Amino acid sequence: MNAAFFSNFFTAWRTSIQEGFSANRFFRDTIAGIVVGAISLPLSMAFAISSGMSPQSGLYTAIVGGLVAGIFGGSKYQVSGPTAAFIVILIPIVREHGPAGLMITTAFAGIILLILGLLKLGKLIDFISFPVIAGFTFGIAISVMILQLRSFFGVVAPPTNTVINEFTAICSHLETLNRADLILGMFTLVSLFVWSYFFKNIPAALVVLPISCVLGVFLTKFDPGFHFDTIENHFSMVAAGKVFHGIPPIPPQFACPWNLPGGMHLLDSFSGVMSMIKGAFTIAILCAIETLVTAVCGDRLTSTRNNPNGELIGHGLANVVSTFFGGFSVSGAIPRTAANIQAGGTSPWASVMHSVFLLASILFFSRYLGYLPLSAMAALLIYVAFFMSDLRGCIDIIRTAERDEWLTLILCAVLTVLFDMVTAIAAGVIVTSILFMYRMSVMSVTKEGVEESVEDQEVEKEAPPVAVPPGILYFKVEGALFFGSANRLTSEIKAEEGAKFAVIDLSDVPLIDSTGISQLVMTVKQLLAGGLVVSLTGLQPIPRSALRAANLGVEYPEVRVFRTNSEAFRVLLTPVSKILPIGHI
């Protein structure tokens, strides 16, 4: 094997080492890892419980999977573990094949991710449009909320395999509602939102969940009729000849998943193997999308670039290795990654410390974790799913985007709830591809007519090339800025030391969709944060209307818009500049 084969391994670590480690950076990454570990602790248990697994399996997933993904992955800021998005697709697998079946399925998914990374297919994420991602993410968030209602209300109902059946079962068994679980769940949910509104710098879960535990113990003492379903009285396991209630103080133990109860039986059946492989493709697709989207979000927050193929390889290995230590599906997680960046993390060392903190929590504090009420954990997941839904972003798309784009968003959300994520993504990609081809065909037919009939909005063309003056960064974007090209076209637009102005030439951009708008707005935001005065030039009618509808001029009034590059260069270098807002063009 040549060096090119290993070029996508350890990319985040190699980049961090090349940048140099100082004592201050090492200390900041250590603190960031501890902070993320504290946030990940309740989430990992909640995700595992809701997926039909034991709470310690969620911690084992975060410890082992997060460690392997951090070491082998391609993002310096990514912190991985179990996530809420997987709950919807893992529940049917666990109910059909059991915990051993889920672990074997996860291992198959890891192999698929590893192959995708080695084939360098990480850039395929660029061909899934923003409305499709927003739609299925919103659908998953709704599904997660519905799946928490059983524990939130304390309802006793038969197990189900689909989101719709779960909702129907809960509604038909409301007479079994547990008043104590409902009171504690409501208290936890309201407290999480109130705390996050007033105290944004301290994660709400770190404060509210301990209070919920204390409240649960107090209410039980106050009224013996109150009974809460907790981790301690709901889960138990036998290890080393002892029965442990709740979470055992035992580190992850190596064991082949097919040697677990029922594992070999699953591999003996061809239909069972094919069913698990089908589930593995679903897990792999979701992991790839969520991991790469989270890595891109981290890049936007830090003005860096991840290695998408390295991320697929790292998470492929993480999904394989975690199953040998009692874990299951691992992916990048926006709450962990954002918290890591906010806490000052700058390298994969923060991911390592995140795993170390979780391991120490199991060994020294497992007894206290058993007091967590399941209704409070359900409230935490409803809270996480609300922010995961990105309701504001979906509303913005519906308000500003073309009708076919927001209809695609709604279609993907509905299909995710009614069927599954893979169906939603497949339908979304097909619909957006057809719509894009239709748009391009319409533009090629009507372009000449538009230029003739809209003379006052015609883009002024420059005959000779204009030299770029010193102190101005000039970027020219060519071609349609849509979901398949937006990330690639804007990835090279970044601030440079010594520059005061940035000019983005869009005269050769005939079309921009909501994904392109999102990328362009994020690029403008990064340049402004770098202290540059940003200008756009040569806006054609369709991009101009799209940016006006997206309120770019309202959100960023300091952005200047010019008809030509020569006009932009002349005005920017003049002491007193005339600002031309987007809305006035």
FENRAGI-V795538 format. One record per helix or strand. SS is the DSSP state (a for helix, b for strand). FROM is the first residue (numbers start at 1). LEN is the number of residues. Records with the same first field share a line. If there is no record, write none. Layout:
SS=FROM-LEN + FROM-LEN
//
This chain:
a=3-4 + 11-9 + 23-28 + 55-18 + 84-35 + 122-6 + 130-24 + 163-10 + 174-3 + 179-20 + 204-19 + 231-4 + 257-3 + 263-6 + 270-33 + 308-18 + 334-9 + 349-21 + 374-15 + 391-10 + 403-16 + 421-33 + 455-3 + 486-5 + 514-16 + 541-9 + 552-4 + 565-8 + 582-3
b=80-2 + 230-1 + 236-4 + 242-4 + 331-2 + 373-1 + 472-7 + 481-1 + 501-8 + 512-1 + 533-5 + 560-3
//
